[in-house]
Amino acid sequence: MQKLDTAPQTHSNAWIVQSWAAFVISVSATTAGIFCLPVDGWVKSYVGMGTVFSITSTFSLSKTVRDVHESKRFISRVDEAKLEKILAEHDPFKR
């Protein structure tokens, strides 16, 4: 039977820096693009609010997906522990 890792998986520093850099660059470029649009202020505000809403909903979605994954992982670890206990207590030669 395969054992699950009990240590949490960690990301490398390079991955963390790349993730933050991509986020900052994309938000900065989008913000600069909105300010440079040749339209009225209310249109820029509408596009800006849509961008902010997209960013916040992306954070919420990623947190939800992570939480669902972690809960399934926890449930499978509990089920595996129960199965190991049953197998340890089972003696096929005992009647």
Residue, then its C-alpha position, 0 to 999 in steps of 0.5 A: m500500500q502506498k503511503l501519502d506524504t505527510a509533509p506539505q509540498t512547497h514551491s521553489n523561490a523561483w516559482i514564487v518570484q515568477s508567479w508574483a512577477a507575472f501577476v504584477i506585470s499583467v495588472s500593471a500592463t492592464t492598468a496602463g492600457i485602461f488609462c491610455l484608452p481614448v474614451d471617457g472616464w466612465v468607460k475607463s472606470y467600467v473597464g477598470m471595475g471589470t478588471v478588479f472583479s475578474i482579479t478578485s473572483t480569480f483569487s476566490l476561485s483558486k482558494t476554493v479549488r485549493d480547499v476542495h483539493e485539500s479536503k479530498r486529500f484529508i478524507s482519503r488520508v482518514d479512509e486510508a488510516k481506517l483501512e490500515k487499522i482494519l487490515a492490521e486487526h485482520d487475521p486470516f487464520k483466526r476463526 
